[in-house]
């Protein structure tokens, strides 16, 4: 299948829109990086702290609303 060289420089409307938006607002990339850091980038997990948290949990009975009968 041979593609024509005429389509080599094709850009969709969405691509053009995003490029124009970034040209008008150059600070938009920095805002995206800050948003990603806020929502997705997490600090490394401390495995010792995680293990202590798991061990310190109180086991819950199977049906919480029923009192234990002895």
N, C-alpha and C positions, 0 to 999 in steps of 0.2 A: 504494500500500500504506500503510495507516494503522496506526500503532502506538498501542497504548493507553498512557495516561499512568501506568497502574499499574506498568509496567515501567521507568519513568524512573529510579527510585531503586534498582534492582536491583543487588546486589553479589554476586559469586560467592563460594563458600567460600574459594577461594584468595586473593582480594582481602581478605576479612575476616581470614584467618589472617595475612597479611603486615602488615596494619595493626595487629593485636593484637601481633604480634611486635615491630614497631617501637615501639609504645607501651610495651611492657615493657622493651625494650633500646634506649634512645635513642642509644647509642653505636654502634649497628650501621652507621649511614650513614658515620660516620668510618672505620670498619674497611673498608668497601667501597671508599671513596676511596683509602685507603692500599694496599689490595690491587691496585687498578687501576693506581696509580702504580708499584707494584713490578713488575708483570708486563707492562703494556701501554704506559704513557707512556714514551717514549724521548726522549733528548736529540737535538737537531738533528744531521743528518749533515754532517760537514766534507768538502766535495767535494774539496778539495786533498789531504787525508789519504787519502781513498778512491782517488783517482787514483794517488798514490804507492804505495799498497799493491798495486794492480793491476799497476803497472809493475815492482814489485820481486819479483814471484812468478817462481819458476823453472819453466819449462815442463817438464811431465812427459811422458815418452815414452808412446807409445800402449799398449804392453804392458809393464807395470812389471817383470815377473819375467824378461824376456828381456834378456840383455846385448847391447850393441851390438857388432856384428861389423864390423871395418874392413878 
